């Protein structure tokens, strides 16, 4: 079983404006099991994105250790896929070429890459736009491409940093439902960063609440799947969990 383990992880940096060292993440320990969907939520400045960037290997830790399948994380790698808030697609490549990029970099043949890319595009209903360029797509469609581009590389962990924050509310709800469907079908391991409490509860098996760089609480989400907003928007269990998480975030 591949798992992601953070053990007493800290991040301190020098703030030239304050003229002092600042601790963005302090002594965080967290374990994410293979196939688990974990949302990380908290107020602005609580260390959510810093934590994800350390797991991705984009920035070094200053204390503790991060292990993926028992191996120490020391930099970026194909075992971790990242989906950003910005669509971050290659504008000069077609949709198919964007999704096929990761497998191609891992040494698969052009034919194998195209097959994998088409499979994932069909998974999100975008097979018909495979030969178009990102600029020809709506924001929601571009973000779908961003998600399956990361999945097509078969990472051990998919890291998502507020990926739906830049689309409108209706598209965001559609993407949230689509992501839960993909997770249910493929069971990727996902760590999802968000400031939206409803989104965190709707998506995850477990919600981790951060406060001032520390884990304040972990809350299990036993809501049944598949999940749709139509079914959960008035659900008493969903409302109670959302209120519990919101109260924690507001008190953080």
Backbone torsions as a table, in degrees:
resi	resn	phi	psi	omega
1	UNK	NA	116.4	175.6
2	UNK	-76.0	134.7	178.1
3	UNK	-140.0	156.3	176.3
4	UNK	-105.6	125.7	-178.5
5	UNK	-127.2	125.9	172.5
6	UNK	-108.6	124.2	-176.4
7	UNK	-122.5	106.6	177.1
8	UNK	52.4	45.6	-175.8
9	UNK	-80.1	133.7	177.9
10	UNK	-133.9	155.3	174.7
11	UNK	-140.8	118.3	177.9
12	UNK	-122.0	138.8	178.1
13	UNK	-141.0	161.3	-179.6
14	UNK	-91.3	124.7	177.6
15	UNK	-97.9	108.0	-176.9
16	UNK	-66.1	-26.1	179.2
17	UNK	-72.3	-38.9	178.7
18	UNK	-84.6	-17.5	-178.0
19	UNK	67.3	29.8	-176.9
20	UNK	-153.6	164.6	174.6
21	UNK	-79.9	141.4	-178.8
22	UNK	-122.7	135.5	176.1
23	UNK	-97.2	110.6	-179.3
24	UNK	-84.5	-35.7	178.2
25	UNK	-132.9	130.9	-174.0
26	UNK	-128.3	111.3	168.4
27	UNK	54.7	47.9	-178.9
28	UNK	-87.5	127.1	173.1
29	UNK	-121.6	130.1	-174.8
30	UNK	-158.0	141.7	176.3
31	UNK	-128.5	133.9	178.6
32	UNK	-120.8	120.3	-177.8
33	UNK	-82.4	158.3	178.1
34	UNK	-58.1	132.4	178.5
35	UNK	81.6	5.2	-179.8
36	UNK	-90.6	149.2	175.5
37	UNK	-114.3	111.0	-177.6
38	UNK	-116.8	126.7	172.7
39	UNK	-99.1	140.3	175.5
40	UNK	-116.1	122.6	-174.0
41	UNK	-131.6	155.7	178.0
42	UNK	169.4	169.4	-179.5
43	UNK	-67.7	163.7	177.6
44	UNK	-57.1	137.3	178.3
45	UNK	83.8	8.7	-176.7
46	UNK	-85.7	-6.9	177.0
47	UNK	105.5	10.0	-176.6
48	UNK	-60.4	-54.8	-176.5
49	UNK	-69.3	-36.0	176.1
50	UNK	-59.7	-42.8	178.8
51	UNK	-60.9	-46.7	179.8
52	UNK	-63.4	-41.0	-179.7
53	UNK	-65.1	-30.6	175.8
54	UNK	-72.0	-41.3	177.3
55	UNK	-63.8	-39.1	178.9
56	UNK	-68.9	-18.8	-178.0
57	UNK	87.3	11.3	-178.8
58	UNK	-75.8	-31.5	177.6
59	UNK	-131.2	146.6	-177.8
60	UNK	-77.5	151.9	173.1
61	UNK	-83.3	159.5	176.7
62	UNK	-114.3	3.2	177.2
63	UNK	-169.6	149.4	179.4
64	UNK	81.8	-158.0	178.8
65	UNK	-153.8	153.0	175.7
66	UNK	-120.9	125.1	-177.6
67	UNK	-121.6	135.9	174.0
68	UNK	-122.9	114.5	-176.4
69	UNK	55.7	37.2	178.2
70	UNK	82.8	-6.6	-179.6
71	UNK	-98.6	138.2	-178.2
72	UNK	-73.5	132.8	177.0
73	UNK	-82.1	122.6	-179.4
74	UNK	-128.6	0.0	179.6
75	UNK	179.3	178.6	178.7
76	UNK	-62.8	154.7	177.8
77	UNK	-165.2	159.6	-178.1
78	UNK	-68.0	-10.8	177.0
79	UNK	-75.2	-7.5	176.4
80	UNK	-127.6	115.5	175.0
81	UNK	-93.3	144.3	-177.8
82	UNK	-126.4	132.3	173.5
83	UNK	-118.0	121.5	-175.5
84	UNK	-95.8	171.2	175.2
85	UNK	-64.7	-42.6	173.7
86	UNK	-76.5	151.6	-172.3
87	UNK	-67.5	-32.2	172.7
88	UNK	53.1	35.8	175.8
89	UNK	-89.7	156.1	175.7
90	UNK	-78.6	111.6	-174.5
91	UNK	-67.2	-22.6	-177.2
92	UNK	-88.3	-4.3	178.5
93	UNK	-106.8	150.0	175.1
94	UNK	-68.9	169.0	176.6
95	UNK	-57.3	-46.3	179.4
96	UNK	-59.8	-44.7	-179.1
97	UNK	-65.8	-34.2	176.6
98	UNK	-62.4	-47.2	-177.4
99	UNK	-70.5	-32.7	-178.8
100	UNK	-79.4	-7.6	-172.6
101	UNK	-60.4	-48.5	-178.1
102	UNK	-60.6	-53.6	177.3
103	UNK	-57.0	-35.4	179.6
104	UNK	-65.1	-40.3	179.0
105	UNK	-67.3	-22.4	179.4
106	UNK	-89.3	4.3	171.9
107	UNK	96.5	7.8	177.3
108	UNK	-73.9	155.2	-179.8
109	UNK	-69.4	162.3	179.4
110	UNK	-58.9	-40.6	-179.8
111	UNK	-66.2	-42.4	178.6
112	UNK	-64.2	-41.5	-179.8
113	UNK	-63.7	-43.4	179.6
114	UNK	-63.3	-39.6	179.1
115	UNK	-63.8	-46.3	178.8
116	UNK	-62.6	-44.6	-178.5
117	UNK	-61.6	-44.7	179.9
118	UNK	-64.6	-38.1	178.6
119	UNK	-60.0	-45.4	-178.6
120	UNK	-73.3	-34.7	176.4
121	UNK	-65.4	-37.6	176.4
122	UNK	-65.2	-32.8	-179.7
123	UNK	-59.7	-31.5	-179.8
124	UNK	-111.3	19.1	174.7
125	UNK	69.9	29.5	-177.3
126	UNK	-119.4	17.8	179.3
127	UNK	-59.2	-29.4	-176.4
128	UNK	-76.5	-9.3	-180.0
129	UNK	-112.3	17.1	-174.8
130	UNK	-56.1	-34.6	-175.7
131	UNK	-95.0	3.6	177.1
132	UNK	-86.5	171.2	177.7
133	UNK	-104.4	154.9	-177.0
134	UNK	-51.5	-37.1	-178.2
135	UNK	-63.4	-19.2	-179.8
136	UNK	-84.5	-5.3	-174.2
137	UNK	-105.5	156.7	173.7
138	UNK	-72.4	168.0	178.9
139	UNK	-60.0	-42.7	179.6
140	UNK	-63.7	-39.9	178.3
141	UNK	-66.7	-40.5	178.2
142	UNK	-61.7	-39.2	-179.5
143	UNK	-71.2	-32.5	172.7
144	UNK	-59.7	-43.0	178.2
145	UNK	-62.2	-40.9	179.0
146	UNK	-61.1	-39.6	179.6
147	UNK	-66.5	-49.9	-176.7
148	UNK	-73.7	-24.5	174.0
149	UNK	-61.6	-41.5	178.0
150	UNK	-68.6	-41.1	-178.4
151	UNK	-68.1	-33.8	-176.5
152	UNK	-63.9	-19.0	178.9
153	UNK	-85.5	-0.3	178.9
154	UNK	51.2	55.8	178.9
155	UNK	-72.2	155.9	174.5
156	UNK	-67.7	-34.5	179.7
157	UNK	-137.2	135.7	174.7
158	UNK	-103.5	119.2	-179.2
159	UNK	-103.3	125.0	-174.6
160	UNK	-125.3	118.4	-176.2
161	UNK	-105.6	93.2	-178.8
162	UNK	44.2	54.2	-170.8
163	UNK	-69.4	-18.3	-176.5
164	UNK	-107.6	10.8	-174.2
165	UNK	-70.5	-22.2	-173.4
166	UNK	-98.2	6.9	178.3
167	UNK	-109.3	164.3	-178.6
168	UNK	-69.3	164.7	-171.7
169	UNK	-59.7	-43.2	-178.0
170	UNK	-66.7	-43.8	177.9
171	UNK	-63.9	-37.4	179.8
172	UNK	-61.3	-43.8	179.0
173	UNK	-63.9	-39.0	178.0
174	UNK	-64.1	-43.5	179.5
175	UNK	-65.9	-37.3	177.3
176	UNK	-62.5	-45.2	177.9
177	UNK	-63.2	-39.2	-179.4
178	UNK	-66.6	-39.6	179.6
179	UNK	-65.5	-40.1	177.9
180	UNK	-65.4	-34.4	178.3
181	UNK	-67.9	-43.7	178.0
182	UNK	-61.8	-43.3	-179.7
183	UNK	-61.9	-42.3	-178.5
184	UNK	-64.9	-34.6	-177.8
185	UNK	-80.8	-41.0	-173.2
186	UNK	-107.5	-19.5	-180.0
187	UNK	53.7	48.7	171.8
188	UNK	-70.6	156.5	172.8
189	UNK	-84.0	123.2	-174.1
190	UNK	-127.5	133.0	167.1
191	UNK	-114.8	117.6	-169.9
192	UNK	-117.6	116.4	178.9
193	UNK	-91.8	131.4	178.2
194	UNK	-156.0	156.5	171.3
195	UNK	-103.5	-2.3	-176.3
196	UNK	-93.1	110.7	-176.1
197	UNK	-62.1	-45.0	179.5
198	UNK	-60.1	-41.8	178.3
199	UNK	-63.3	-43.9	-179.3
200	UNK	-59.2	-45.8	-178.3
201	UNK	-71.5	-41.6	-178.2
202	UNK	-60.0	-39.7	-172.0
203	UNK	-84.6	-38.3	-158.6
204	UNK	-95.0	163.2	165.4
205	UNK	-86.3	-25.5	-177.6
206	UNK	-150.1	137.4	178.6
207	UNK	-111.8	127.2	176.8
208	UNK	-105.7	122.6	-179.7
209	UNK	-99.7	121.6	177.1
210	UNK	-99.6	146.5	174.9
211	UNK	-145.1	119.0	176.7
212	UNK	52.4	43.6	175.9
213	UNK	79.9	7.1	-179.2
214	UNK	-123.0	155.1	172.6
215	UNK	-77.7	116.0	-179.5
216	UNK	-84.4	-43.5	-178.3
217	UNK	-162.4	150.5	170.5
218	UNK	-117.0	131.0	-174.9
219	UNK	-126.1	122.2	176.2
220	UNK	-72.4	147.5	-179.8
221	UNK	-120.3	95.0	-176.3
222	UNK	-86.8	17.7	-179.2
223	UNK	-64.4	140.0	-177.1
224	UNK	-67.8	156.1	174.1
225	UNK	-120.4	154.8	1.7
226	UNK	-68.9	155.1	-178.0
227	UNK	-112.9	136.8	172.7
228	UNK	-134.2	152.9	178.6
229	UNK	-65.9	-33.4	178.8
230	UNK	-60.1	-35.8	-179.0
231	UNK	-83.0	-31.7	-171.5
232	UNK	-99.8	-18.5	-172.4
233	UNK	-57.3	-32.4	179.1
234	UNK	-110.6	10.4	-177.6
235	UNK	-73.0	130.9	-176.0
236	UNK	-64.3	-38.4	179.6
237	UNK	-65.7	-42.2	177.6
238	UNK	-62.9	-43.7	-180.0
239	UNK	-63.4	-41.6	-178.7
240	UNK	-66.0	-42.6	179.0
241	UNK	-66.3	-41.5	179.5
242	UNK	-62.5	-40.9	178.9
243	UNK	-66.0	-40.2	178.8
244	UNK	-60.8	-45.4	179.6
245	UNK	-67.6	-43.1	-179.6
246	UNK	-60.6	-42.1	179.5
247	UNK	-61.4	-38.6	178.7
248	UNK	-66.7	-44.5	-179.4
249	UNK	-63.6	-41.5	-178.7
250	UNK	-69.4	-27.7	179.3
251	UNK	-86.5	-11.5	-174.9
252	UNK	-68.5	NA	NA
